[in-house]
Structure formats: C-alpha cells, structure tokens
Amino acid sequence: MTAEEAVTLIKNNDIISLSGFTATGCPKAVTRALAAKAEEQHSKGFFFKIGLYTGASTGESADGVLSRANSISFRTPYQSNIDSRNALNNYNMHYFDLHLSEFAQYLRYGFLPKPNYAILEVCDITKNGKIILTSAVGVSPTIARLADKVIIELNQYHPKKLIGVHDIYEPFDPPNRKEIPIYSVNDRIGVPYIQIDPEKIIGIIDTNLPNEISPFSLSNNLTKQIGKNVANFLRMEMTIGRIPLSFLPIQSGVGNIANAVLSAIGLNEEIPKFEIYTEVIQDAVIELMEMNRVRFASGCSLSLTTPMLNKVYDEWDFFKDKLLLRPQEISNNPEIVRRLGLISINTALEADIFGNINSTHVGGTKMMNGIGGSGDFCRNAYLSIFTMPSTAKDGRISTIVPMVSHVDHNEHSVKILITEHGVADLRGLSPVQRAKTIINNCVDDQYKDLLFKYLLLGQKGHTPHKISSALSFHDAISNGGDMKNVKL
C-alpha cells in the first residue's frame, strides 16, 4: 500500500510506535503522511492527535513534521528536534522523559499503554514475517510484539546485506529474568531478525530514503582541548594502575564534544586500541576503526552522517565483523555496563560546585533533549566522566554554578568532571573538597572568585549553601544579564 493508504487506518488518540534510534532507522514516509492527515483534519475543524513512542530521538520526517502539525498528544522517551522541543515547552505536547534502558520494560510491565501500531523501517522481510531492520534497533523488538498492528516501510536505501549485524534479544521479565549473557563486547546472544506474526502486518510501503542525521560541528580548539584532557587523564589512570593496561570499553555520548573526545582517545598512542560498548555509534568510531584503533563497536544505532554511512555500506566486507546493533535495553543495560567495566563519557549542560549534573533543562525549566542513556551508563560505569565547556554565550554564562537548576545525575554518580581548563577528580572527596577541586581545575578564571565567595558565604554544614543566592547565577541570565555581574 501507499503511505497515504496506511494512515487512513490510524485514528485520533491511537498510539503509534516507531523503529529507529536517533534519526537513523526511523520510518519517514508514513509519518509524513500522518502529519498531512493531521493538518487536513485540523483544517476541517476535527481534533486529531496521536501518542508517540520511539527508541530515542527521530528525524525531520517524524518528530519534525508531526510536531509542526500539532499532531502529538504525548511523547516518550527522548527527543532532540527543535519543533518537538518547542511543542513540549509550550505545553502543546506532554513529554515523559525516561532512562532509555527502561522503556521497553515499561511497555512490557504495563506501566504505559501498549501501542496500537508499530511502524518499522526494514531492509528485508520474509513471507513468514521475519524482518531485518536497517541502521538501528531501538525498541523495535518490543513494539513489534506488543502492537496490535504493524506497518512496514521497506527502505531500499539500506542493503539487504545488513542481515547479521543485528543481535535481537529480549530478556524475560521478573520473576523469571535471568542474567543477560554478555561477557565481552562482541558476544552475540540473540537472532539477527525480528519475528512478527504475518497476520499483524497490515501493509508494506516501498521507500528509498536516506537517514536524516545532521553533521555535527567540526572540532575546534575548545572541543579538541576537552578531548585531550580526557585522553591524558585516562592515560594517567592506566599509569597509576586504576585502569587495566589492556584498557576498558568506552561508552560515549552524542555530539561534537563526544566525537572530539573519541578522536583524542584514539589518537593517543599510549592508550591501546579499544572497544566501544555504547548506544550511538558515530562518525569518529568508524574513522578509528579504519585507523585500527577501535577493534569492535557494539551499539544500538549507526548514527552516521550520510557520507559515512554510505562508506560503511560500500566497504561492508571490512566493517561487518566489527559492528553489532542491539536493542536499547541491552546496549544500555546497567547489568552489562557494570559487568564490562565501561568508561562512561557524557556531556553536561551544567554542573554545580558539588558535582551534581544537569543534562536536560536549560535554566531549570526548558527541556533540551532528555536524559537519554546518560543515567543508564554513569551510575553503573567503572568510571563516569562528564565533559563540558566551562562557559557559554560568549562567556556570559558559567556552566559551573553554585547549584544546578535541575538535577539529572547527583553527586554520588559523578566521578570525574572535565572542561577545557582541566580535570576534577571527585572520588573520595567531601562536598567542600569537591567544590574546591572543581573551582580550581574546571571553572573559567572570570568566575572562580565568585564561586569561592559563594562557598565562603554558605551556611556551615556538610554541604555549605547560601540558599538565598543558590540560583542567583540563573537569575542574572533570566533577567537578561551576565553571570559575572551576579549579586551574592
């Protein structure tokens, strides 16, 4: 059928669920047709909205068009599209932020209503209902099983030779859950396809559409310095003996800082070649594979720019035995994170002087993207590192403040904080010791005196705060000012 025929079956208040993870592996034709249907219904005076489940963020052809069409009533578990962000911050969409490793089991446990439709992008399908996903897995195995009906987008942009790169596995639910038998990064524990009851598949739409991954900003001196600081810190940890000389698998977040950090680790010849166990496999990972610096990468999605993804497809014989794509509840599973001893490296929006991290809310109120998988990894990692530039908005904002405006990762989960200025090792330190270490090593010079002054003004106690001034840095910005002019 056509995408337009498919959406005639979707009704107001239905819940749809999508394959993919980031703007890769997501449906693109049906979602655009659904947005057009919503706009048509609204123009006739009818109410039309759907609930939306995804693996993580999606692309312009899903979150973008659906948000602009005002067609989403609620959304979970993660988004990164500007139109989606505007809709949820303006109360046009309810948004439920959630650790990505938990989403599949939330659905299975009945904590959220099951989807009416699963819309899955695949590169191949058999007559008996075996489907081969494209460049991401996300939450596809669970939604394919729980959804009442399944709509397939058969996307010829992705070659059928991808069969074998996916490792599809769903754990049993309590009280019957057993250990997840992954003991090394490249262990396979499932099957390379998703089995669907053919009776549930109500239509197949032929497409030939690329992913919608936008290229990240090129590394600059700031991001390169952050990456260099991370690499030098890890090298020193090996020298001291706190990281094995054979090294440990890396988990890395998303974005230009994450790419710069991975590149810096890979280019440091004192660090041995290593493995990746993460959710998002980015361009830097592929580049390091070509340099023989990354042996193997296990993730949930190939979140590669179009030229890089095409390169991987063109040279599939080289890459096929170095890549593995898993469901997000496996790629992000805390049990596996702790067993493998991951070095977790994620990016923060802001930190406070005591080590608490805000990953999601600008000014404590406006949702940026969501917590994603950062909590899955950082709380359970062998070593949890957060990176960030020390300032923003041409220096008017210090990203390190007396008290974060929103807490996503508390001080008990954060071991290392790194900016372009240096490294704050917070392990085994009291709150006051943490504050002095962070201010001395990570804060930009123009804010150090202010933050030390705040620490001295704090009420005596284990964690000294001056409550009346705790958010004064944020007040200065919300009033159109400059954090350097804050009044404590």
N, C-alpha and C positions, 0 to 999 in steps of 0.2 A: 504494500500500500504506500501511498504518499504520506509525508509528514502531516499534511493538512487533513487527510482522512483519519490519521491516527488520533489527532487531538479532538475530533468530534466525539470520541469516546470518553474524554476526560470532562468531568462535571465540576461545577462550583463546589468548593470545600473538599475535593479529593486531595489525597496526599500522594505526591509523586516523589520518587527517589531516583537518583542518578548515579551512574558509574563514574569513575574518574577520581582524581586526587590532584589538586591544583588544576590549572587549565589544561590538563592533559588527560586523555581517555574519557572525556565527558561527551555526552550527546550534544549535538549542535543543530540538527535540523528540526527535530520535534519540539525542542524548547523555543526555537524562533517561531515556529507555527503556533505554539501555545501562547506566546506573547501577543501575536497578531490576533488570535481568538479573543484574548482578554480585552484588547483595545477595541475590537469590534463590539463585544458585549457591553463594554462601558459606554460606547458611543450610542448604544440603543437604550441606555438607562438601566441595564441589568448589572447586578453585583456579580463579579467573578474573581475569585481568588483561590489559590491552591496552597497547601502546605508543601514545604520543600526540604527533603533530606538529601545530603550529598556526603561524599567521603571527606572532602575538605572544601577549599575554595573551588570555583569553576572559572570559566572564561566569559568573554563578552556575549557569547551565544547562549549562555544560561543565565547567570546572575545579572549580567548587564541588561539584556533585553527584558527579562522578566521583572526586574526591579523598576525600570523606566515605565513599564506597562502597568505598574501598581497592581501586580497580579499575585503577590506572595503575601499570605496572611501570617505565616510563621516560618522560621528558617533555623536550621541547625546542621552541623555543629561548628562551622567555620566559614568565613568569607573574607575576600580581600578586594572586592570590586567597589569602585567609588560610588556607583549608583546604589548598590546594596547597602553600603555604609551610610549614605545619605538617608535612605529609606528607614533604616532601623534607628538612626539617631534622631530622626524627625517623627518617630512613632507611627510610621506608615507600615511597619513590619515588626512583628515580635521576633526577637532573636534570643536563642538559648545557647550560650557558649558552653563548651564541653570538652574535656580531655578527649583527644581523638581515639585513644586506645579503648575508651569505654563505650563508644557509640554503638557498635554492633551488639554488644551485650545489653545495652539499654533497650534496644529493639526486641531482642530475644526474651528479655525478662518481662516485657510488657510495661516498662516504665514510660514508654511513648507508644502512641497508636501505630499499628503496622501500616505500611504503605499500601495504597490501592494499586499503584502502578510502579514498576521498576522499568526505567529506560536505560538500556545498556548499549554502549558502543563496543562492537566486536570486530575482529578481522576475519573470523570464520565461524561457521555454525554447521553442525551436522543434522541429519534428519531426525536423529533420536534426541536432540536437544542439548548436545554438548557445545558450549560456546568457548571461543578463545578470545580473551579480552585484547585490547590494544596496548597502550603505553602506560597504563596504570591499573591498579586493582581497587584501592579504596575499600568501600564497604560492600562491594558488588556481590560476594557470595551470600551474605545475609539477606540483602534486599531481594535478590533473585529468588531466594527460598520463601521469604515471608510475604512478598507482594501477591496480591490476588491475580494480577495480570502482568505480562512482560511485553514490552515493545523493544525491538532490536533495531539499532542503527548499524548496518553492515558497511563499515567505512573502508573503502578500498585504498585509501591513502596509506594505511598500515598493512604491511605484507603478511601473508599467511604464515611465512616462515617464523613468525614470533612464537609459534607453538613451542612450548618447552621453557620459555623464560618465566612463566608464572608458576607459583607454588601455592595452590589453593588449599587452605586448611581452616576449618572452624573448630575451636575447642568445644568439648562438652560443657554444659552449664552445671553449676553446683546443684545437688551434692555429688555429681558424677564426674566432675572435672579432674583430669589427671595432669601431670606435668606436661608442658609443651616441649617435645624432644628436640630442641635446637641446642647443640653444644658447641658449634662453631658457626661462623658467619655464613658459610656456603652449604650448610645442611639443608636438604630437601625433606619435607615431612608430609607433603600433600600430593595433589594431582595437578596437571598443567591446564585443566579446564574447569568450567562450572557446569554441573549437570542441572538442567531445568526440565521439568515436566513439559513436553511439547504442547500439551493441551493448554498451558498457561500463556503460550506465546501467541499473541493476537495479531501481530503484524511485523513485517520486516521492511525497513526503509533503506534503500541503497543510497550511499553517500560517497563522496570523495573529498573530504575536508581536512585540512591540517589542524594541528593543535593551535591554541591561541596563547602561547607563552610569550610574554613581552620580554625583550632582552633587559637584563639588569644594567645599571650604570657601570661604566668601566671603573676599574680600580683607580684610586687616586692616592696621593701621598698619605692622606689620613687613614684610609682603609688598609693600605699596604703596611703602615706602621702598626696598626692594631694586629694585623696578621703576623707581622714579625715578632711582636711582643708575645703573642700566643705560642708561636713556634719555639722561641727562645725559652719560654717558661717550661714547655713540655720537654725540651732537650735537657734543661737543668734538672727536672724531676727524674729523668732517666739517670742522669749522672749521680744524683743523690741516692737513687735506688728505690724511689717511691713509685716509679713506673717500671715494669719489667723491660730489660734491654731489648726483648723481642717486640716491644711496644704493645698497644691495645687498639681495638677497633674504635673508629671515630664516628660519632653522630654529629651532624652539622645542621643548623637551621637553614632558613631560606633568605636569599637576598645578596646584595653586593658585598656586604661585610663577610657573610658566610663564605662566599666564593673566594674572597681575598684571603681569608684565614686558611681555607683548604689549600690554596695555591702556596701560601707561605710554608705550611707544614710540609707539603710535597717537595718544595724546593730546598728545604733544609737537609743537606746531605748527612747530617749527624743523626737524623731520625730515619730508621729503617723503613722500607716500603711497608705499607699498612693496608688494612681492610676497612671498609665502610659498612656500618650497620645503622641505617637511618630510615627516615620516611621519604625524603625527597632527594633524588639523585640529580645533581645539577651539572652544568657545563664543566665546572672545574674538575669534577670526578672523572669525566671522560678524558679530559686533557691529561690528567695524571696517569690514567690507565695507558694512554699512548706513550707516556714517558717511562713506563714500567715502574711507577711509584705507588700506584694502587693496584693491589693484586685482584681484589674482588669487591663488588658492591652489592649489598642486599638492601632493598628499599621497597617502598610502596608505589612509586611512580618514577618514570623517566621524565622529569620536569625540565626538559631541554629546549633551548631555542630551536626554531625550525631548521636552521642550517646544521646545528649539531645533531639533531635527531636524524636528519637525512644522512649525515655522515655515518652515524651508527648503523642505520639500515643498509647503507651501501657497503659497509665493511662488517657485516653481520658475522661472518665466519671468525673474525678476530674477537668480537665483543660477546658472542653468545654464551661462551663458557665463563664469562667474568661478571655477568649480571643476573640478578634474581629479583622478581617482583612478588611481594606478599600482600595479603590483606592487612589493613592498618592495625587491627587488633593484635597482629603478630609482629609487624615491623615496629610497633610502639609498645609492645607488651612489657610491663615492669619486671616480670619474672625473667624475661630474656635479657633485658637491659642489665639487670644485676648479675646474672649468671655470666654473661660475656665480659663484664667489666668495661662498659663503654666509657670513653671520654666524651662527655656531652658538651657541645659548644653552641650556645644560642644567643640571640641578640635581644637586648632590653630596650624599652622606650626610656625608662628612667630607673635609677636606683636611689636608695637613701643611704645615709652615712652609716647605718647599722646593718646594711646588707639585704634589705628587702627589695624585691624587684617588681616593677610594673611593666608587663609585656603587652597590655591591651588597650588601656584607656588614656586618651590624651586629656590632660587636665583633670583626670579622675572621673570624667563624665562621658566623653565622646569615644565610643568604640572605634578602634582602628581596624583590626582584623579578627582577633580572637586568640585564645590561649594555644590553640593548635596542639602540637605534640610536645611542647617545651616542658610541661609539667610531667608528662609520662617519663621523659628522659632525666630531667635534672634531679628529681627526688631520689632516683634509683641508680644514678650513674656512679661509677668508680670515682670519677672526678667531674663535678659540674662547674662549668665555666660560663659566665655571661660576659659578652662583649658589647661595647657601645662607644660612640664618640663622646667626649667629655662635654661638648656644648652643641647647641643647635641654634638655628635662626641667627646666623652671623654673630654668635656669642652672646646674644641677649638671653638665652636660656642655658642654665646649667642642667645637664641631665642627671646630676647627682645633687640631691636636695636633702633637707633635714628629715622629711617624712614623705614617702611616696604618696601620691594622690589616690592610688589604687594598688592593692597587693594581689599579685598572682603567684609569686614564689616567695615564701617567707625566708627569713634569715637562716633558718635551720636547714634549708635545702641548698643554699648558695655557698659554694666553697671558694670560688675564685672570681674576682671581678677585674676586667682588663679594659683599659681605654688606650688611646694613642700615647698617653703620658706614662703608663706603666701598669704594674700588676699589684693587686691587693690580694694576698693570700689570707683568707679569713679562718682557716682551720684552727680550731683550738683557742680562739680568741674570745674574750668577753666583749659585751657591746661597746664599751668605751675603747677598748683596744681595736676593735673592728673599725670604729669611727675614725680614729687617728690614722690607721693604716690606709683606709680608703681616701681620706682627705690628702694625706701626704703623697700617695702614689698615683692616684687616678683623677683627682679633681684639677680642673684648669686653674692656673695661677690667679686669675682675676676673681675666683670665688673661694679660694682657700681661707682667707681671713674671715670672711662672712660665716663660713661653716664652722670654723674653730670658735668664733664668737658665739654662735648658736649653741655649740656643745658646752661652753662655759656657763651660758645663761640657763641651761636646763636644770630642772628641779633635781635635787640629789636623789639617787636611786640607781637601781641596776642598769636601767636604760634611761639616761637623762634627757628629758624633753621639756621644752618650754611650750606648753600646749597652745597658748595664745598665739604663738609665732610659728607653729609647726608647718602650716601650709602658707606661710607668708610669701614664699618664693612663687607659689602658684597664683596667689592674689595679685602679685605685681604684674604677672603676664596677663591675667584675665582682665586687668584694668588698662591694658594697652601699654604697659611699661616695660621695664628691663629688670631682670633679676638682680643685676648689680646694684640697683637703687633700692633694694628691699629694706624695710624698716623692721628690725627685730625688737 
